Amino acid sequence: MSDALSRLLSQTDWLMADGATGTTLFNMGLQSGDAPELWNADHPDRILALYRGPVEAGSDIFLTNSFGGNAARLKLHDAQSRVRELNRIAAELGREVSDREERTIVVAGSMGPTGEIMAPMGPLTHELAVEMFHEQADGLKEGGADVLWVETISAPEEYRAAAEAARLAGMPWVGTMSFDTAGRTMMGLTSADMVGLVDKLDHKPLAFGANCGVGSSDLMRTVLGFVAQGPEIPVVAKGNAGIPKFEGGHIHYDGTPELMAEYAVMARDAGAKIIGGCCGTTPDHLRAMREALETRAPGPRPTLEEIVSKLGGFSSASDGTGDDAPEGRPRRRRRG
């Protein structure tokens, strides 16, 4: 347990991750269609502010501004030759923020999906995917990231490729998938399928779980699905802050700090050990989550009915496994 995240996981019952990267950057002036990773080099002051937000709100872990920092995504901006540079800077800026703190803050190198379809359905082979993830991982490692954080994955093949890349880079990693299609990932995996996938990996993650998806209710149902399988590896819950609404030319999420505080406590009581937010989650939400986690005593594992009562209805009647669940108001699908 030489890495920072393993040490923290061994010392506490729960850890708090960060909130939304994209939401914060758009509030800083990032325009739709722009590559956030270019800001690492062009606007490092803004990225430092991005990182300080969750740290000051009480997060134990924050993700670097490198979600789309792979060659396939950066090629859209003619920046595919800058993968290592942009990821290195993302981690270096994170290291600068973390090292100023007296407490241990984990710098997690964010790695999102390649944006390509894996073979045989698409052109991306396992070897090419590993190469892309490995290039990104090396940049994050060079910049001082404590751990790689693979997120918003839908395909098991891509998850396996990221695991192999982490092994090749000699880095510990965490991996989450997005369950946004009636309790399944876009490529059809259920929560039980993911537990089985993780269990068979040679280079297992330090933690696994779900991020983004539809909303906090649906994510909580997925967490219960993980826990029901009795995994030995810690579970991650990183849910969106409510429902997206398009207002004044921008997308806003209607989840209040109070709602996210309820979600955080329920996630802990459901069995998640790393708890954070995704789209729409601001430092104000994180402060409320931290306070609730610190002041509210652990309780029994929540039922589906309690989740609906406190967080709102599910977006579908099924959790993807064939089991029915309480009906809820429809929710629009969105990406992380």
N, C-alpha and C positions, 0 to 999 in steps of 0.2 A: 504493500500500500504506500508506495513512494510518491504517487501523484496527489495533487492537492484535493481533487474531488473525492478520491477514495478515502483520504484522511477525514474529510468533513463527513462523509457518509457514515464512517465508523464512529463518529463522535456525537451524533445527534439523531433525533427521531425524524426530522424533516429539514429540508433546505428550500429556500425560496429562490426561484429563478427570476428572470427579468420579464418585461412586457413586450410591447410591439416595437419593432424597429421601423418598419415602413410608415406606420402612423406618425411616429415622431419625426421622421425625416420629411414627410409631406408637410407637416406643420412648420418645419424649418425652411420650406421653400422648394423642396425637390418636386420636379414636374413629372407628370405621368409619362412614362416611356423612357425617362432618363435611367441611366445605370447608377444605382446608389453607390456601388463600389468605387466609382471614379472620384467620389467625394473624399475617399481616404487620402488621396494625393492632392486633390484640388481644394478641399475645405476641411483640413484636419481639426480645426477649432470646433467645427460643428459635430464632428464624430466624437471628439472628446466630451462635448456636452451631452451627446446621445448616451454615452457610456456612464457619465456621472449621474444621470437621472435615476436609473434603477439602483445604483450603489447608494446614493443618498436616501433613497426610499426604503432601503433595508434588504435589497437582494443579496444573496450569497453567490450568485452566478449571473454573469451577463454574457450575451452572445455578441460576437464581432459583426461588423458591417461587411459581411462576405457571403451572404446567402446565395447570390447569383454570381459568385466569383469563379465560375468554371469556364473553360474555353468555349463551350457551346453557347452559353448565354452571353459571354463578353464579345463573341464574334458578331453579335447583333449590333454592337457599338464599335466595331473595328478595333477591339481592345484585347483580342485573344492572345496577343503576345505579352500581355501585362499580367497574366494570371498570378504568377509567383510574387511579383512586385506588389500588386494591390492587396493580396492576402497577407503578405508580410507586414505591410503598413497597417492593415486592419488590426492585426494582433499586437504590433508594437504600440499602437495608440491605446489598446486595451491594457497592455502591460503597464503603461505609464499611469493610467488611472488606478489600476489594482494595487500597484506597488506603493502608492501613497497612503493606503489605508493601513490602520493598525491591525484590523482583523483580516482573515484570509478571504479573499474574493477570487473566485474562479473565473478565468478568462476562457470562454468556450468558443472555439473557432467554428462559426456557423458554415455549414455546407448544405445547400439546398439541392433539389433535383436538377439534373442536367437540362431538362426541357425537351429531351429527345425520347423517342419511343424505343424501348428495348427490343432486340431481336427475340423471336422470329417475327413479331408483329411490326417492328420498325427497323431502322438501319443501325441502331446502336448495339454493337456487340459487347459482350462482357469485358473483353480485353480493352476496348476503347473507353468504356465507362470507368474501369479501374484506373486507366491512365489519366483520365480527366480528374477524377477524385484525388488521385495520388499527387498530381501536380499542385492542386489546391492545398492538400494536406501539408505538403512540404513547405509551402509558403507560410501557412499558419504556424507550423512548427518553428520555422526560422524566426518568425516574429515574436515567439514566446508564448503561444497559446498553451494553456494547461491541458486542454482536452479538445478533441474534435466533437462537434455537435451536429450530427446529420439530422435534418428535419424536413417535414412536409413531404415525405416519400410515399408513393402509392404502389409501386411495383416491387415485388419481392426480389426480382433480379437486380434492381438498382440498389436495394438495401444490401444485398450480398456483395455487390461490387464495392460499395462504400466501406463495408467491413474489411474487405481484402486490402483496399487502399490504406486504411488506417493501420493494418498490420504491416504493410510494406513501409509505411512512414515511421513505424515504431511508436505509435501514439495510442493512448487510451481514447475511447470514444463513447458517445451516447447517441442513440438513434431513435427518432420518433417518426411515426407515420401519420397521415391525415385521413381520418375516417369521415368522409363527407357524402357518402351515397347510401342512405338507408342503413347506416351502421357498418358499412364496408368502405375500404379504400376505393379510389377510382378504378383500380384494377381488380377489385373483387375480394380482397382479403378481409376476414373478420378479425375481431380481437383475439379469438382463440388461435386462428391461423398465425398471427404475429408471434404469439408466445411460442408456438411450435417452430417458427422460422428462427427466432433468436436462440432457442435451445440447441439447434443444430449447427450453429456457426462455430467455426474453429476459433476465431478471434471475437469473443463475445463482448458486447458493450458493457460499460459499468452500470448503465441504467437504460431502460427502454420505455416507450409509451406512446402517447398521442399528443399532437399539437394541432391547432387551427381547426379545420373541419367546419362544422355548422354553428355550434354554439356551446355554451358551458353545460347545458343539460345533456346534449348528445355526447359530449366528451366524457361526462361523468358516467354515463351508461357504458361507454367503452372501457373506462377504468375498471368498473365492476366486472366487465367481461375478462379483463386481464387477471384481476385478482382471483376470480373464480377458478382459474387454471393452476393456482398455487405456484407462481413463478418464484425462483430463488433470487433473481436479479431485481433490484429496486425499480419501481414504476414511476414514470414521469407523467404529470398532467399539466398541459399548457393550453388552456382554453381561451377562446375569444371573449371579448367584453361585450356581450349582448348581440343585438341584431344590427346589421348595417343599414343606414338610411342615407339617401342622396339628398343633401341639403346645401343650397348655395354653391353648387358646383363641386362639392366635396362629399366624400363618404364619411359619415359619422356613425359611431357605434353607441347604442342606447344603454349599454350596461353601466350601471352606476358603481361607484366605489363600494357601496353597501352590498350590492348584488355580488360583486367579485369577492368581497370578504366572506359571504356565505359560501360561495363556490370553493374558496380556498380551504375553509374548515371542513366542508363535505369531502373534498378531495383527500385531505389528510385522513379523515375518519374512514374513507373508503379503502385506504391502503396505499395511496401515493406517497412517495418519500421526497420527490422533487416537484414543487408546485410553482407554477408561474402563469403568465398570461400570454396571449398571442394578439391577434389583430384588435386594435382599439384600446389596448391596455396601457394606460399612462402611469407615470409615477404616482399620481393621486390614487389610482386603483391599487398600486403596489403597496403604498403606505397603509391603506385600509386592510389589505390582505395580511400584511406583516403584523399589524396590531391584533387582528382577530386570531391569527395563528399563535401568537404569544400569550394572549389573555383568555382565550376560550379553551376550557378543558376538553381533552379528547372524549368523543362519544362513540356510540355504536355505529356500525357500518350503515350508511343511509340506504333506504329502500328506494325503488323507482318512484313510488308515490311521493315520498318526501322530496326527491329531486325535483319533480314536477311542481310541487307546492312552493318550493323556495326559489327555484331558478327558472321556472317556466316549462312549457310543454316541449316534448320531443318533436323533431321535424318529420319523423316517420313512426309508424306503429311498431315496426320491427327493428331489432338491433342488429339484423343481418344474419342471425343464427336460426331464425324461424320462431323464436319466442316472441310473443306479443308483449307490448308495453302500453302504458297509458297514452291515450291520444293527446296531442298538444297542438298548438297553433302552428301553421306551416312556417317554415323558415327558409329563406333563400340561401342557396349554396354559394360559397365564396372561397377564394383561395387565400393562403397565408402570405 
